[in-house]
């Protein structure tokens, strides 16, 4: 993989870069936006001609009129948004991160939106993602080059291609931001994104080379690490005395500690019998081919009889270690060769690596059973290619880490089909196993295919996860609105009210007020009118003793009924049931206008408070509650259900106003919703674990654990910080 230099850029240099960058960007936008609006105008006209109804045709005609009136303003707002992204990227990166890279949650940002009534916002986001992905796939190499050139702008964290200010995602989101004020319906918005992808994002192949040339001319250049040709990797490496790379230091430290082990210590750790290298010094050193021939035989046997569960995997792993030493001892004695110490230490390290996999708390049991099958193939590569111990980007380590990363996020739900995560990992393992002589190209190819599958899954997961977050946000806001309305009702309503009024308020008017509160807000004219209508409804059924007052009261009823019917229509309430309610209300009015009191009942609104809200003051403020509060979005946990089934989920969304956490699986599907107290209880009882090391590559995790295990054999040894 390419590594890029991150130079320390002065503010003056960044300003110079921004000026050259934005100049070319402005020129490109001016060219593409004019053509974009022209094509969009023609597209709307064509859709209007083909419209299947007058209402649809009117919507497109209105869109044409609006576009022609506001295209200049839309273009200016769009260009200003994109230029702002570039300016903040170069000169105020933290502001850029907050403004352009933060997760977008739509529900609640626009009080006039209708997200809780329909799924328009989801359709719009999917359209944006679709054109973004298409443009990214067409420009991967150019984006990679731009990413390398601009890597020095982003402080500390590695810069992702999607984070570039001219990435398809940022450019598309700028259009989405611009269209927030567009008065047209969803279908016209979707046309914007479709045409934007065809006539603007398709022109990125012209913009990117110009930006790359400008940045290179300004003195930026990616520095790449030399890549060795496939199939020609070095057969051995020289081990330096000291290494600046902590990972390499750990590996060499492991070898150094293994060399110092006494026979009793090796036996307690389950390592190879030291007698296999106590052979005459005059015998030549066994070749890698001699060792791998024995490994190949064991690999073939393992392929025919793979372990089926974790117990068999442990038994098989222990048996393989013994068989390997026995067969290797026979072979080298027969050939009158000896085993050099480094080869024996490699066998030790690889054996310990796979023992760690079997004990790793992060990887589920069934996945361990799969991964442990790779022990012999990995050992064969390690013996042939000593750089396995030193090269962090070695293809074998890459594949192991890729498989383990996906495995750690998988939960055993019984899905072992070929197109499942389990199925793809199993296919990758089998491809390696069925080719005993598979060279490095095989590992590279298998890893490339598996990573392509993972990338595709992650794209789908992001869409699903964002959809869930939006729905959760909507549910939360709806719940809060209902609670607020119930609070208003409790303060406005008398202790008892007539049954027909009760029914109207409970079944209809509470929803009418909730919708208005969500869409318009508490300070709006519509909200105040809904409260006044409610007050008039209550007043209309209060009997009056004075005849003149009853006449005034009767005169107000028709206007009240008109206002109520308008409210019923706003939520599309069933007309038949509405008629029945109004008839019952009419009887109520007749009774009260006679000066009599209609039969009343207590108003008891449904309690929308969650159990979390009821118990929040009883939470235990201990280490487990603190651990829950410190859990960050994107972190994974594993927990057991009351039935003993293990589940795994990533924290996808945490409510900022209610005590709710939502977890999703690796495909973005909701796994669980729980309160902070519920998660803390799971942690407290030992039924849940925060998978803190899940993002650390498995091989590096294993080597660190092996190093600690070996260090305990030497009480005076100081562990590295």
Buried (B, 14 or more C-beta within 10 A) or exposed (E): EEEBEBBEBEEEBBBBBBEBBBEBBBEBBEBBBEEBBEBBBEBBBEBBEEBEEEEBBEBBBBBBEBBEEBBEEBBEBBBEBBBBBBBBBBBEBEEBBEBBBEEBBBBBEEEEBBBBEEBBBBBBBBBBBBBBBBBBEBBEEBBBBBBBBBBBBBEEEEBEBBBBBBBBBBBBBBBBBBBEEBEBBBBBBBBBBBBBBBBBBBBBEEBBEBBBEBBEEBEBEBEEEEEEEEEEBEEEBEBEEEBEEEBBBBBBBBBEBBEEBEEEBBEEBBBBBBEBBEBEEEBEBBEBEBBBBBBBBBBEBBBEEBBEEBEBBBEBBBEBBEBBBEBBBEBBEEEEBBBEBBBBBBBBBBBBBBBBBBEBEBBBEBBBBBBBBBBBBBBBBBBBBBBBBBBBEBBBBBBBBBBBBBBBBBBBEEEEEEEBBBEBBBBBBBBBBEEBEBBBEBBBBBBBBBBEBBEEBBBEBEBBBBBBBBBBBBBBBBBBBBBBBBEBBEEEBEEEBBEBBBBBBBBBBBBBBBBBBBBBEEEBEBBEBBBEBBEBBBEBBEBBEEEEEBEEBBEEBEEBBEBBBEBBEBBEBEEEEBEEBBEBBEEBBEBBBEEEEBEBEEBEBEEBEBEBBEEBEEBEEEEBBEBBEEBEEEBBBBBBEEEEEBBBBBBBBBBEEBBBBBBBBBBBEBBBBBBBBBBBBBBBEEBBBBBEBBEBBBBBBBBBBBBEBBBEBEEEEEEEE
